[in-house]
Amino acid sequence: MGSFSIVHVLIFAVVAILLLGGGRFSNMMGDVAKGVKQFKKGMAEDDDAPSKPAPRLDAQPPVTPNPDPNLQPMKDDRPHQ
C-alpha cells in the first residue's frame, strides 16, 4: 500500500518533465553531470597531492636554551598513563 512501483515512478517522471519542460529538465541534468565531474576531479587532485612524510618516532624534540636562568621548570603532577 505505501510502496511505489515502477509504474508510479514512470508516471511521476512524465509529470515532472511536462511541468518543468524538456529543456529545463535537460539543463538540470546537465548541471548535475557537471557537478559530478567536478567532484571526481577534486577527489583525483586530492589523491595526487604529495603527503608530508610521517614524523620519525625516534627523533628528539629540539632543545631550546632557557632565556632566564632563574626560571625553574614546572613540575608535572598529572598521573602518567
N, C-alpha and C positions, 0 to 999 in steps of 0.2 A: 503494500500500500504506500509506503513512504519512499520507495526507491525509484530511481529514474531508469528507464530502459533506453536502448539506443534510439528508439522512435522518438521519445521525448527530447533527447539531446539534439537529434536532427531537426525537429520542429523548432526548437529554441534557436538553433543556429540560423535557420532560414528566416525566422522572425527578426533576429538581430541584424542580419545582412539587409533585410528590407528596411528596417528602421534606420540603420546607420548609413545605408547606401554602400554600394560595392566599392567605390573609390576610397571612401573613408575607411572602410574595413581593411582594404588592401594597404592603405597608408599606415594604419595602426600595426598591422602585422609586419610591415617593413621596418617600422621603428623598433619593434620587439626584436627582430632579427639583428638590427644594428647594435642594440644593447647587448645581446648575447655575444656578438662578435667582439665588442669592446671588452666585455667581461673576460672572455677567453684570452684576449690579447694581454690584458692586465695580469691575469694569472700566469701567463707564459713569461712575461717580463719579470715577475717576482721570482720565478724559478731560475732565470738566467742571472740574476744579480749575485755577485760573489758574496759569500758569507764571511764574517770575521772568523779568524781562527780561534779555536777554543783556548781559554787561558790554561797555562800549564799548572798542574796541581802542586808540583814541587817548587814552584817559583815563590820566593820570599817577597813580601811587600817592601817597597822602598823605605829606607830608614831616613827620616828627616832629623836634623840636629835640633835639639831643644833650644829655642831662642832665648829663654830666660833660665839661667842655671838654678835659680831659686825655686822654680816650679817643680813640684813633685808629681809623679804620675798618679792618676786616680786609682783607687782600689776598686776592683770589680767584685761586688758582693753577690752578684747573681749566681744562682746554682748552675753548675755546668751539666750539660746533658750527655 
